[in-house]
Amino acid sequence: MGFFNVIKNEVKAAVGYQQNFTSLLEAKDISRALNYMQDRSGFAEKALLEYKVENHEVMKRQDKAVYDKKGNFLRWQKRWKIPIPYQSFINEIALVFLYGRPVKWTQRSKGTDYAFEQYIKLLERLRFNANVREAKRVAGAEGTSAMLFHVFRNKEGKPDVLLNVLSKQNGDDIYLIKDQYKRMTAFAWGYYLNESGNRSIYHVDIYKDDTVYYCKRVSVGWEVKAIPNVIGKIPVILFEQELEHEGTQPMIHRVESMESTDADVNDRFANPAMVATAEVLNSLPKAEEEAKLFILKNGGKIEYLTWDQASQSKTNEYERLDKHILSKSFTPNIDFDNMKSLGNLSAKAIRKVMLLAVIKAEKRKETHDNYMNRTGNLLRAILGNVLDYQHKAEYEALQLGHEFQEPFGEDVSDILADISKQYNDGAMSRQTYVEMSYLIKDAKTEIERLKQEDLEAIAKQQELNRIDVFGGGE
C-alpha cells in the first residue's frame, strides 16, 4: 500500500498537482507535508554552537609546531583553549527572574472550587513548575522549545496525561504552521526511536485541532496512523524568543581569545627567567643540587628577568568587554563579593540593584502571559474532555488567573501593614484580607474557622441576653 501511495504522490507532483497541507497528510505524503511547515531545527543547531562551550570558536585553536633554525620539527607547543560560559550564565539569570518562584494561580470564577482544586493537583502531578523552567531554559539557549501534553491510557486502562519538554539538544525536531494572525494551526514533533534489529527509525507526530497523525518513515514512504484529537486543541505550549545572549557573541569571542592568548603568554613569561653572562654560565650548579652557589668571574653578572603584569590597556579592555556583555544582555553582575553587600537590603532595594534583570523579565512577561493563559485553557480542556469528563461543565466555567512572583520574595511585613490599614478603614472585606495575608496558608479553611467563631460568639451573646431577660444577670 505504501509503495502505491508513493507512486501516486510522485505522479501528482510531476504534473504540478496542487495539494494543501491536509491533503498531503491524507495522502500519507509526509515528506512534502513537512515542507509546508517551519523547521526550527536549523536555528536551534546554530544557537547551540554558541551555547555549548565545547563548540566555541576558541576551541579550534591548534597547538603550535616548533622548529629549529634548520627547519627540523622539535615539538608541539601547547596553545590554551579557554571558553567562557557567558551564555549559560546570562540564560540562568534571566530564568531565575521570570520563573525563580512558581507561577501563582488564582480562581476568578464562583462555584468552581472542585475544578480549580483538580487543576492545581494536575499541575503538581505533571511537575509543571519544573518543566516550565526547563522549557524556558531551552528557549533561552535555542530560541524555541515546546511543552507537549500527551494523553494516553495507563496500565489500569484509565485516561492519563504526561508532559514532555522538547528541545534540539535532546534530539527533538520542532515543526509548525501559523496563520496570518500568528495562531498555530499545526504542530509536528520529529524524533528517532530504536526498534527491532537496533535500527534507528524516524517518527513524526503531527497535531491538529481535530486529528493526530502518528507517522513512521519506512523503507518506501511513510506508515501513518490517524486518530481523533480527543482534547480538541493542539496540546502544545510553544516557547519562542531571541537568544538570551543575543548581540553579545562577538564580544564573548574576543574575551575568550584574549584569555587563551594570555594563558599562552603566562606559560612563557610569568615565571622568573635567569639572565647571566658567559662567565657565570660555566659555573652554574647542576639542577639536582640542593645548595646553589654562583661564582662570578671577570665581571660576570647574573639577574632574574620577571614579567610584572599585562599592559593597562588590555586590563581596561577586559573590564569594558565584561561590562558590555552583561549590561547589553540585561544581566546584573552577580558574584560573591557583590552579593555580600546585599545581605541587609530589603526586597525593594534588591530589585533596584537587579534592575537590568527586572527589565528583561518584564519584557518576557509580554509573551509568557499568553503562554500561561494558553496553559490554563489547554489543561482545562484535558481535564474536561479526557481525564474527568463528568465535570466538563465546571471545567468550562472555571476562570483562571496567574501572577509571576518576585524571585527574591516581597517585603511581606510592609504588605501586611498596608492591607491591615485598608481592612481597618473599611476598604477591604475580611475574606480579601485573609486571602492576601502571607501568614495564612489555607485561606478557605481560615475563613471557615472565622465563620465558626462568629457563630459561637453570637450564640454566647444570645445566651447572655436570655439570662438577663429572666433576671439571671447582675
Beta strands, then each sheet from edge to edge (+ up, - down):
strand 1: 38-39
strand 2: 64-67
strand 3: 73-77
strand 4: 104-107
strand 5: 144-153
strand 6: 159-166
strand 7: 173-178
strand 8: 184-195
strand 9: 199-207
strand 10: 211-217
strand 11: 222-228
strand 12: 236-240
strand 13: 273-276
strand 14: 302-305
strand 15: 400-403
sheet 1: 1+ 7- 8+ 9- 10+ 11-
sheet 2: 2+ 3-
sheet 3: 4+ 15-
sheet 4: 6+ 5- 12+
sheet 5: 13+ 14-
end
